[in-house]
């Protein structure tokens, strides 16, 4: 079996290659998920701040009713 070195708690540990790949995969998954959460939070903050800037927050149904022709 091929061996690989990973760093755990500041120490180098020799493990099997598949274990090292799984370890790196979990680390990348955490980074990607945190990045996604941060991006979504920033986008939500921007949209909420832009929507509340005029002091009148309308729901999509209210906007649709104001844009539709009178019956």
PyMOL Python script that loads the backbone (N, CA, C, O; Angstrom):
from pymol import cmd

cmd.read_pdbstr("""\
ATOM      1  N   UNK A   1       0.838  -1.186   0.000  1.00  0.00           N
ATOM      2  CA  UNK A   1       0.000   0.000   0.000  1.00  0.00           C
ATOM      3  C   UNK A   1       0.880   1.246   0.000  1.00  0.00           C
ATOM      4  O   UNK A   1       1.934   1.289   0.635  1.00  0.00           O
ATOM      5  N   UNK A   2       0.423   2.240  -0.720  1.00  0.00           N
ATOM      6  CA  UNK A   2       1.144   3.506  -0.772  1.00  0.00           C
ATOM      7  C   UNK A   2       0.878   4.290   0.510  1.00  0.00           C
ATOM      8  O   UNK A   2      -0.211   4.232   1.082  1.00  0.00           O
ATOM      9  N   UNK A   3       1.882   5.011   0.936  1.00  0.00           N
ATOM     10  CA  UNK A   3       1.772   5.805   2.160  1.00  0.00           C
ATOM     11  C   UNK A   3       1.798   7.276   1.797  1.00  0.00           C
ATOM     12  O   UNK A   3       2.353   7.669   0.771  1.00  0.00           O
ATOM     13  N   UNK A   4       1.184   8.092   2.662  1.00  0.00           N
ATOM     14  CA  UNK A   4       1.153   9.538   2.471  1.00  0.00           C
ATOM     15  C   UNK A   4       1.246  10.183   3.845  1.00  0.00           C
ATOM     16  O   UNK A   4       0.957   9.549   4.859  1.00  0.00           O
ATOM     17  N   UNK A   5       1.647  11.435   3.869  1.00  0.00           N
ATOM     18  CA  UNK A   5       1.816  12.153   5.136  1.00  0.00           C
ATOM     19  C   UNK A   5       0.776  13.260   5.201  1.00  0.00           C
ATOM     20  O   UNK A   5       0.618  14.046   4.266  1.00  0.00           O
ATOM     21  N   UNK A   6       0.060  13.304   6.338  1.00  0.00           N
ATOM     22  CA  UNK A   6      -0.885  14.386   6.596  1.00  0.00           C
ATOM     23  C   UNK A   6      -0.507  15.050   7.902  1.00  0.00           C
ATOM     24  O   UNK A   6       0.176  14.453   8.734  1.00  0.00           O
ATOM     25  N   UNK A   7      -0.948  16.284   8.084  1.00  0.00           N
ATOM     26  CA  UNK A   7      -0.635  17.016   9.299  1.00  0.00           C
ATOM     27  C   UNK A   7      -1.887  17.052  10.171  1.00  0.00           C
ATOM     28  O   UNK A   7      -2.916  17.602   9.780  1.00  0.00           O
ATOM     29  N   UNK A   8      -1.779  16.450  11.373  1.00  0.00           N
ATOM     30  CA  UNK A   8      -2.883  16.401  12.329  1.00  0.00           C
ATOM     31  C   UNK A   8      -2.398  17.003  13.635  1.00  0.00           C
ATOM     32  O   UNK A   8      -1.425  16.526  14.220  1.00  0.00           O
ATOM     33  N   UNK A   9      -3.072  18.049  14.095  1.00  0.00           N
ATOM     34  CA  UNK A   9      -2.702  18.735  15.344  1.00  0.00           C
ATOM     35  C   UNK A   9      -1.242  19.169  15.342  1.00  0.00           C
ATOM     36  O   UNK A   9      -0.572  19.104  16.372  1.00  0.00           O
ATOM     37  N   UNK A  10      -0.753  19.608  14.199  1.00  0.00           N
ATOM     38  CA  UNK A  10       0.606  20.117  14.098  1.00  0.00           C
ATOM     39  C   UNK A  10       1.668  19.047  13.944  1.00  0.00           C
ATOM     40  O   UNK A  10       2.852  19.369  13.848  1.00  0.00           O
ATOM     41  N   UNK A  11       1.279  17.793  13.917  1.00  0.00           N
ATOM     42  CA  UNK A  11       2.244  16.709  13.778  1.00  0.00           C
ATOM     43  C   UNK A  11       2.032  16.002  12.446  1.00  0.00           C
ATOM     44  O   UNK A  11       0.900  15.854  11.985  1.00  0.00           O
ATOM     45  N   UNK A  12       3.124  15.569  11.832  1.00  0.00           N
ATOM     46  CA  UNK A  12       3.036  14.792  10.608  1.00  0.00           C
ATOM     47  C   UNK A  12       2.708  13.345  10.960  1.00  0.00           C
ATOM     48  O   UNK A  12       3.353  12.742  11.817  1.00  0.00           O
ATOM     49  N   UNK A  13       1.705  12.802  10.291  1.00  0.00           N
ATOM     50  CA  UNK A  13       1.280  11.428  10.528  1.00  0.00           C
ATOM     51  C   UNK A  13       1.323  10.688   9.199  1.00  0.00           C
ATOM     52  O   UNK A  13       0.813  11.180   8.192  1.00  0.00           O
ATOM     53  N   UNK A  14       1.928   9.513   9.198  1.00  0.00           N
ATOM     54  CA  UNK A  14       2.000   8.684   8.002  1.00  0.00           C
ATOM     55  C   UNK A  14       0.771   7.776   7.991  1.00  0.00           C
ATOM     56  O   UNK A  14       0.531   7.014   8.929  1.00  0.00           O
ATOM     57  N   UNK A  15      -0.001   7.875   6.907  1.00  0.00           N
ATOM     58  CA  UNK A  15      -1.223   7.074   6.771  1.00  0.00           C
ATOM     59  C   UNK A  15      -1.265   6.481   5.373  1.00  0.00           C
ATOM     60  O   UNK A  15      -0.425   6.789   4.527  1.00  0.00           O
ATOM     61  N   UNK A  16      -2.250   5.629   5.143  1.00  0.00           N
ATOM     62  CA  UNK A  16      -2.428   5.066   3.809  1.00  0.00           C
ATOM     63  C   UNK A  16      -2.934   6.165   2.873  1.00  0.00           C
ATOM     64  O   UNK A  16      -3.521   7.157   3.304  1.00  0.00           O
ATOM     65  N   UNK A  17      -2.692   5.957   1.594  1.00  0.00           N
ATOM     66  CA  UNK A  17      -3.029   6.966   0.595  1.00  0.00           C
ATOM     67  C   UNK A  17      -4.525   7.275   0.564  1.00  0.00           C
ATOM     68  O   UNK A  17      -4.906   8.438   0.437  1.00  0.00           O
ATOM     69  N   UNK A  18      -5.375   6.257   0.678  1.00  0.00           N
ATOM     70  CA  UNK A  18      -6.816   6.499   0.640  1.00  0.00           C
ATOM     71  C   UNK A  18      -7.291   7.270   1.867  1.00  0.00           C
ATOM     72  O   UNK A  18      -8.218   8.074   1.768  1.00  0.00           O
ATOM     73  N   UNK A  19      -6.676   7.038   3.007  1.00  0.00           N
ATOM     74  CA  UNK A  19      -7.016   7.793   4.216  1.00  0.00           C
ATOM     75  C   UNK A  19      -6.618   9.252   4.065  1.00  0.00           C
ATOM     76  O   UNK A  19      -7.349  10.144   4.494  1.00  0.00           O
ATOM     77  N   UNK A  20      -5.463   9.500   3.458  1.00  0.00           N
ATOM     78  CA  UNK A  20      -5.004  10.875   3.236  1.00  0.00           C
ATOM     79  C   UNK A  20      -5.925  11.603   2.261  1.00  0.00           C
ATOM     80  O   UNK A  20      -6.225  12.781   2.456  1.00  0.00           O
ATOM     81  N   UNK A  21      -6.376  10.913   1.215  1.00  0.00           N
ATOM     82  CA  UNK A  21      -7.301  11.531   0.255  1.00  0.00           C
ATOM     83  C   UNK A  21      -8.628  11.866   0.926  1.00  0.00           C
ATOM     84  O   UNK A  21      -9.199  12.928   0.680  1.00  0.00           O
ATOM     85  N   UNK A  22      -9.117  10.968   1.766  1.00  0.00           N
ATOM     86  CA  UNK A  22     -10.372  11.220   2.468  1.00  0.00           C
ATOM     87  C   UNK A  22     -10.221  12.406   3.423  1.00  0.00           C
ATOM     88  O   UNK A  22     -11.128  13.228   3.543  1.00  0.00           O
ATOM     89  N   UNK A  23      -9.084  12.491   4.096  1.00  0.00           N
ATOM     90  CA  UNK A  23      -8.813  13.601   5.022  1.00  0.00           C
ATOM     91  C   UNK A  23      -8.807  14.939   4.281  1.00  0.00           C
ATOM     92  O   UNK A  23      -9.421  15.908   4.728  1.00  0.00           O
ATOM     93  N   UNK A  24      -8.111  14.980   3.151  1.00  0.00           N
ATOM     94  CA  UNK A  24      -8.076  16.207   2.351  1.00  0.00           C
ATOM     95  C   UNK A  24      -9.449  16.525   1.767  1.00  0.00           C
ATOM     96  O   UNK A  24      -9.822  17.695   1.674  1.00  0.00           O
ATOM     97  N   UNK A  25     -10.199  15.510   1.376  1.00  0.00           N
ATOM     98  CA  UNK A  25     -11.540  15.718   0.841  1.00  0.00           C
ATOM     99  C   UNK A  25     -12.474  16.333   1.875  1.00  0.00           C
ATOM    100  O   UNK A  25     -13.258  17.224   1.549  1.00  0.00           O
ATOM    101  N   UNK A  26     -12.398  15.870   3.108  1.00  0.00           N
ATOM    102  CA  UNK A  26     -13.230  16.433   4.171  1.00  0.00           C
ATOM    103  C   UNK A  26     -12.832  17.884   4.433  1.00  0.00           C
ATOM    104  O   UNK A  26     -13.696  18.736   4.640  1.00  0.00           O
ATOM    105  N   UNK A  27     -11.539  18.167   4.425  1.00  0.00           N
ATOM    106  CA  UNK A  27     -11.099  19.547   4.626  1.00  0.00           C
ATOM    107  C   UNK A  27     -11.619  20.463   3.525  1.00  0.00           C
ATOM    108  O   UNK A  27     -12.081  21.568   3.809  1.00  0.00           O
ATOM    109  N   UNK A  28     -11.549  20.020   2.271  1.00  0.00           N
ATOM    110  CA  UNK A  28     -12.058  20.830   1.160  1.00  0.00           C
ATOM    111  C   UNK A  28     -13.570  21.008   1.249  1.00  0.00           C
ATOM    112  O   UNK A  28     -14.089  22.080   0.937  1.00  0.00           O
ATOM    113  N   UNK A  29     -14.280  19.959   1.675  1.00  0.00           N
ATOM    114  CA  UNK A  29     -15.727  20.058   1.814  1.00  0.00           C
ATOM    115  C   UNK A  29     -16.098  21.124   2.836  1.00  0.00           C
ATOM    116  O   UNK A  29     -17.024  21.904   2.609  1.00  0.00           O
ATOM    117  N   UNK A  30     -15.389  21.165   3.950  1.00  0.00           N
ATOM    118  CA  UNK A  30     -15.657  22.170   4.981  1.00  0.00           C
ATOM    119  C   UNK A  30     -15.400  23.570   4.435  1.00  0.00           C
ATOM    120  O   UNK A  30     -16.196  24.481   4.666  1.00  0.00           O
ATOM    121  N   UNK A  31     -14.302  23.749   3.718  1.00  0.00           N
ATOM    122  CA  UNK A  31     -13.975  25.058   3.145  1.00  0.00           C
ATOM    123  C   UNK A  31     -15.040  25.494   2.148  1.00  0.00           C
ATOM    124  O   UNK A  31     -15.463  26.650   2.161  1.00  0.00           O
ATOM    125  N   UNK A  32     -15.476  24.588   1.290  1.00  0.00           N
ATOM    126  CA  UNK A  32     -16.477  24.924   0.278  1.00  0.00           C
ATOM    127  C   UNK A  32     -17.812  25.270   0.933  1.00  0.00           C
ATOM    128  O   UNK A  32     -18.454  26.243   0.537  1.00  0.00           O
ATOM    129  N   UNK A  33     -18.240  24.495   1.926  1.00  0.00           N
ATOM    130  CA  UNK A  33     -19.504  24.777   2.602  1.00  0.00           C
ATOM    131  C   UNK A  33     -19.466  26.113   3.340  1.00  0.00           C
ATOM    132  O   UNK A  33     -20.436  26.871   3.293  1.00  0.00           O
ATOM    133  N   UNK A  34     -18.369  26.407   4.014  1.00  0.00           N
ATOM    134  CA  UNK A  34     -18.253  27.692   4.700  1.00  0.00           C
ATOM    135  C   UNK A  34     -18.255  28.847   3.700  1.00  0.00           C
ATOM    136  O   UNK A  34     -18.853  29.892   3.956  1.00  0.00           O
ATOM    137  N   UNK A  35     -17.593  28.659   2.573  1.00  0.00           N
ATOM    138  CA  UNK A  35     -17.591  29.697   1.541  1.00  0.00           C
ATOM    139  C   UNK A  35     -19.002  29.931   1.015  1.00  0.00           C
ATOM    140  O   UNK A  35     -19.411  31.077   0.825  1.00  0.00           O
ATOM    141  N   UNK A  36     -19.738  28.870   0.783  1.00  0.00           N
ATOM    142  CA  UNK A  36     -21.114  28.984   0.310  1.00  0.00           C
ATOM    143  C   UNK A  36     -21.978  29.737   1.315  1.00  0.00           C
ATOM    144  O   UNK A  36     -22.752  30.616   0.935  1.00  0.00           O
ATOM    145  N   UNK A  37     -21.849  29.397   2.586  1.00  0.00           N
ATOM    146  CA  UNK A  37     -22.638  30.064   3.627  1.00  0.00           C
ATOM    147  C   UNK A  37     -22.295  31.548   3.689  1.00  0.00           C
ATOM    148  O   UNK A  37     -23.193  32.380   3.820  1.00  0.00           O
ATOM    149  N   UNK A  38     -21.026  31.891   3.598  1.00  0.00           N
ATOM    150  CA  UNK A  38     -20.611  33.292   3.645  1.00  0.00           C
ATOM    151  C   UNK A  38     -21.151  34.050   2.430  1.00  0.00           C
ATOM    152  O   UNK A  38     -21.651  35.166   2.575  1.00  0.00           O
ATOM    153  N   UNK A  39     -21.057  33.465   1.248  1.00  0.00           N
ATOM    154  CA  UNK A  39     -21.552  34.130   0.042  1.00  0.00           C
ATOM    155  C   UNK A  39     -23.058  34.345   0.126  1.00  0.00           C
ATOM    156  O   UNK A  39     -23.543  35.424  -0.215  1.00  0.00           O
ATOM    157  N   UNK A  40     -23.805  33.341   0.573  1.00  0.00           N
ATOM    158  CA  UNK A  40     -25.259  33.476   0.701  1.00  0.00           C
ATOM    159  C   UNK A  40     -25.603  34.545   1.729  1.00  0.00           C
ATOM    160  O   UNK A  40     -26.517  35.340   1.510  1.00  0.00           O
ATOM    161  N   UNK A  41     -24.883  34.576   2.848  1.00  0.00           N
ATOM    162  CA  UNK A  41     -25.155  35.582   3.875  1.00  0.00           C
ATOM    163  C   UNK A  41     -24.896  36.995   3.356  1.00  0.00           C
ATOM    164  O   UNK A  41     -25.668  37.912   3.636  1.00  0.00           O
ATOM    165  N   UNK A  42     -23.823  37.169   2.607  1.00  0.00           N
ATOM    166  CA  UNK A  42     -23.516  38.491   2.045  1.00  0.00           C
ATOM    167  C   UNK A  42     -24.582  38.900   1.036  1.00  0.00           C
ATOM    168  O   UNK A  42     -25.036  40.044   1.049  1.00  0.00           O
ATOM    169  N   UNK A  43     -24.985  37.986   0.167  1.00  0.00           N
ATOM    170  CA  UNK A  43     -26.025  38.304  -0.809  1.00  0.00           C
ATOM    171  C   UNK A  43     -27.347  38.645  -0.128  1.00  0.00           C
ATOM    172  O   UNK A  43     -28.021  39.594  -0.528  1.00  0.00           O
ATOM    173  N   UNK A  44     -27.723  37.882   0.894  1.00  0.00           N
ATOM    174  CA  UNK A  44     -28.959  38.182   1.618  1.00  0.00           C
ATOM    175  C   UNK A  44     -28.884  39.548   2.274  1.00  0.00           C
ATOM    176  O   UNK A  44     -29.849  40.310   2.226  1.00  0.00           O
ATOM    177  N   UNK A  45     -27.761  39.866   2.883  1.00  0.00           N
ATOM    178  CA  UNK A  45     -27.607  41.168   3.534  1.00  0.00           C
ATOM    179  C   UNK A  45     -27.724  42.293   2.510  1.00  0.00           C
ATOM    180  O   UNK A  45     -28.387  43.299   2.763  1.00  0.00           O
ATOM    181  N   UNK A  46     -27.089  42.128   1.371  1.00  0.00           N
ATOM    182  CA  UNK A  46     -27.153  43.161   0.332  1.00  0.00           C
ATOM    183  C   UNK A  46     -28.583  43.335  -0.158  1.00  0.00           C
ATOM    184  O   UNK A  46     -29.059  44.464  -0.279  1.00  0.00           O
ATOM    185  N   UNK A  47     -29.269  42.244  -0.441  1.00  0.00           N
ATOM    186  CA  UNK A  47     -30.637  42.348  -0.944  1.00  0.00           C
ATOM    187  C   UNK A  47     -31.581  42.929   0.097  1.00  0.00           C
ATOM    188  O   UNK A  47     -32.439  43.744  -0.243  1.00  0.00           O
ATOM    189  N   UNK A  48     -31.444  42.530   1.360  1.00  0.00           N
ATOM    190  CA  UNK A  48     -32.309  43.083   2.402  1.00  0.00           C
ATOM    191  C   UNK A  48     -32.030  44.562   2.626  1.00  0.00           C
ATOM    192  O   UNK A  48     -32.958  45.344   2.831  1.00  0.00           O
ATOM    193  N   UNK A  49     -30.772  44.949   2.588  1.00  0.00           N
ATOM    194  CA  UNK A  49     -30.451  46.361   2.759  1.00  0.00           C
ATOM    195  C   UNK A  49     -30.986  47.190   1.589  1.00  0.00           C
ATOM    196  O   UNK A  49     -31.499  48.289   1.796  1.00  0.00           O
ATOM    197  N   UNK A  50     -30.872  46.675   0.374  1.00  0.00           N
ATOM    198  CA  UNK A  50     -31.401  47.410  -0.782  1.00  0.00           C
ATOM    199  C   UNK A  50     -32.923  47.475  -0.737  1.00  0.00           C
ATOM    200  O   UNK A  50     -33.513  48.490  -1.107  1.00  0.00           O
ATOM    201  N   UNK A  51     -33.563  46.395  -0.286  1.00  0.00           N
ATOM    202  CA  UNK A  51     -35.023  46.377  -0.232  1.00  0.00           C
ATOM    203  C   UNK A  51     -35.556  47.302   0.849  1.00  0.00           C
ATOM    204  O   UNK A  51     -36.633  47.878   0.695  1.00  0.00           O
ATOM    205  N   UNK A  52     -34.825  47.450   1.925  1.00  0.00           N
ATOM    206  CA  UNK A  52     -35.312  48.277   3.035  1.00  0.00           C
ATOM    207  C   UNK A  52     -34.849  49.726   2.940  1.00  0.00           C
ATOM    208  O   UNK A  52     -35.170  50.531   3.814  1.00  0.00           O
ATOM    209  N   UNK A  53     -34.111  50.066   1.913  1.00  0.00           N
ATOM    210  CA  UNK A  53     -33.574  51.411   1.792  1.00  0.00           C
ATOM    211  C   UNK A  53     -34.676  52.462   1.668  1.00  0.00           C
ATOM    212  O   UNK A  53     -34.538  53.555   2.218  1.00  0.00           O
ATOM    213  N   UNK A  54     -35.771  52.157   0.956  1.00  0.00           N
ATOM    214  CA  UNK A  54     -36.834  53.137   0.793  1.00  0.00           C
ATOM    215  C   UNK A  54     -37.854  53.092   1.927  1.00  0.00           C
ATOM    216  O   UNK A  54     -38.790  53.892   1.938  1.00  0.00           O
ATOM    217  N   UNK A  55     -37.694  52.186   2.868  1.00  0.00           N
ATOM    218  CA  UNK A  55     -38.577  52.117   4.020  1.00  0.00           C
ATOM    219  C   UNK A  55     -39.866  51.361   3.765  1.00  0.00           C
ATOM    220  O   UNK A  55     -40.711  51.279   4.656  1.00  0.00           O
ATOM    221  N   UNK A  56     -40.040  50.810   2.585  1.00  0.00           N
ATOM    222  CA  UNK A  56     -41.261  50.102   2.243  1.00  0.00           C
ATOM    223  C   UNK A  56     -40.885  48.741   1.669  1.00  0.00           C
ATOM    224  O   UNK A  56     -40.544  48.638   0.491  1.00  0.00           O
ATOM    225  N   UNK A  57     -40.946  47.704   2.487  1.00  0.00           N
ATOM    226  CA  UNK A  57     -40.618  46.361   2.035  1.00  0.00           C
ATOM    227  C   UNK A  57     -41.907  45.717   1.544  1.00  0.00           C
ATOM    228  O   UNK A  57     -42.862  45.554   2.303  1.00  0.00           O
ATOM    229  N   UNK A  58     -41.921  45.353   0.264  1.00  0.00           N
ATOM    230  CA  UNK A  58     -43.100  44.750  -0.333  1.00  0.00           C
ATOM    231  C   UNK A  58     -42.833  43.291  -0.654  1.00  0.00           C
ATOM    232  O   UNK A  58     -41.719  42.906  -1.010  1.00  0.00           O
ATOM    233  N   UNK A  59     -43.874  42.491  -0.522  1.00  0.00           N
ATOM    234  CA  UNK A  59     -43.766  41.092  -0.902  1.00  0.00           C
ATOM    235  C   UNK A  59     -43.933  40.984  -2.413  1.00  0.00           C
ATOM    236  O   UNK A  59     -44.439  41.912  -3.044  1.00  0.00           O
ATOM    237  N   UNK A  60     -43.515  39.869  -3.000  1.00  0.00           N
ATOM    238  CA  UNK A  60     -43.694  39.716  -4.447  1.00  0.00           C
ATOM    239  C   UNK A  60     -45.161  39.829  -4.875  1.00  0.00           C
ATOM    240  O   UNK A  60     -45.444  40.333  -5.962  1.00  0.00           O
ATOM    241  N   UNK A  61     -46.094  39.370  -4.039  1.00  0.00           N
ATOM    242  CA  UNK A  61     -47.514  39.470  -4.385  1.00  0.00           C
ATOM    243  C   UNK A  61     -47.953  40.928  -4.433  1.00  0.00           C
ATOM    244  O   UNK A  61     -48.731  41.310  -5.308  1.00  0.00           O
ATOM    245  N   UNK A  62     -47.471  41.738  -3.514  1.00  0.00           N
ATOM    246  CA  UNK A  62     -47.831  43.155  -3.514  1.00  0.00           C
ATOM    247  C   UNK A  62     -47.260  43.853  -4.750  1.00  0.00           C
ATOM    248  O   UNK A  62     -47.918  44.708  -5.342  1.00  0.00           O
ATOM    249  N   UNK A  63     -46.054  43.494  -5.130  1.00  0.00           N
ATOM    250  CA  UNK A  63     -45.436  44.095  -6.303  1.00  0.00           C
ATOM    251  C   UNK A  63     -46.210  43.693  -7.560  1.00  0.00           C
ATOM    252  O   UNK A  63     -46.421  44.515  -8.452  1.00  0.00           O
ATOM    253  N   UNK A  64     -46.634  42.424  -7.628  1.00  0.00           N
ATOM    254  CA  UNK A  64     -47.388  41.951  -8.784  1.00  0.00           C
ATOM    255  C   UNK A  64     -48.727  42.671  -8.885  1.00  0.00           C
ATOM    256  O   UNK A  64     -49.162  42.998  -9.989  1.00  0.00           O
ATOM    257  N   UNK A  65     -49.388  42.924  -7.765  1.00  0.00           N
ATOM    258  CA  UNK A  65     -50.677  43.607  -7.784  1.00  0.00           C
ATOM    259  C   UNK A  65     -50.536  45.069  -8.236  1.00  0.00           C
ATOM    260  O   UNK A  65     -51.435  45.597  -8.890  1.00  0.00           O
ATOM    261  N   UNK A  66     -49.440  45.713  -7.901  1.00  0.00           N
ATOM    262  CA  UNK A  66     -49.266  47.101  -8.309  1.00  0.00           C
ATOM    263  C   UNK A  66     -48.871  47.210  -9.777  1.00  0.00           C
ATOM    264  O   UNK A  66     -49.116  48.238 -10.409  1.00  0.00           O
ATOM    265  N   UNK A  67     -48.266  46.165 -10.323  1.00  0.00           N
ATOM    266  CA  UNK A  67     -47.847  46.205 -11.729  1.00  0.00           C
ATOM    267  C   UNK A  67     -48.919  45.705 -12.688  1.00  0.00           C
ATOM    268  O   UNK A  67     -48.838  45.967 -13.888  1.00  0.00           O
ATOM    269  N   UNK A  68     -49.919  44.991 -12.185  1.00  0.00           N
ATOM    270  CA  UNK A  68     -50.952  44.460 -13.082  1.00  0.00           C
ATOM    271  C   UNK A  68     -51.995  45.520 -13.391  1.00  0.00           C
ATOM    272  O   UNK A  68     -52.257  46.394 -12.565  1.00  0.00           O
ATOM    273  N   UNK A  69     -52.591  45.451 -14.574  1.00  0.00           N
ATOM    274  CA  UNK A  69     -53.600  46.451 -14.932  1.00  0.00           C
ATOM    275  C   UNK A  69     -54.845  46.307 -14.049  1.00  0.00           C
ATOM    276  O   UNK A  69     -55.152  45.215 -13.570  1.00  0.00           O
ATOM    277  N   UNK A  70     -55.544  47.398 -13.845  1.00  0.00           N
ATOM    278  CA  UNK A  70     -56.751  47.393 -13.011  1.00  0.00           C
ATOM    279  C   UNK A  70     -57.849  46.619 -13.706  1.00  0.00           C
ATOM    280  O   UNK A  70     -57.964  46.637 -14.931  1.00  0.00           O
ATOM    281  N   UNK A  71     -58.659  45.937 -12.903  1.00  0.00           N
ATOM    282  CA  UNK A  71     -59.758  45.140 -13.477  1.00  0.00           C
ATOM    283  C   UNK A  71     -61.051  45.879 -13.397  1.00  0.00           C
ATOM    284  O   UNK A  71     -62.083  45.366 -13.831  1.00  0.00           O
TER     285      UNK A  71
END
""", "prot")
cmd.dss("prot")
cmd.show_as("cartoon", "prot")
cmd.util.cbc("prot")
cmd.orient("prot")
